[in-house]
Amino acid sequence: MSDFLPIAISVVVVIAIVLLIARKFKISSRYERAPRVLNTWAALDKGIDPTEDQKS
């Protein structure tokens, strides 16, 4: 049981360091898959027919 405290403290420190680095470099937003601009291919994925805009 006495070995648990140093291991727990080490885990908390490592998680804190990883979170700080992730915030600084914005790693999560770098791999974001959502497109910023809705193009015709993305419109098809959302169920929007791009040919309807061309007909009118």
Buried (B, 14 or more C-beta within 10 A) or exposed (E): EEEEEEEEEEEEEEEEEEEEEEEEEEEEEEEEEEEEEEEEEBBEEEEEEEEEEEEE
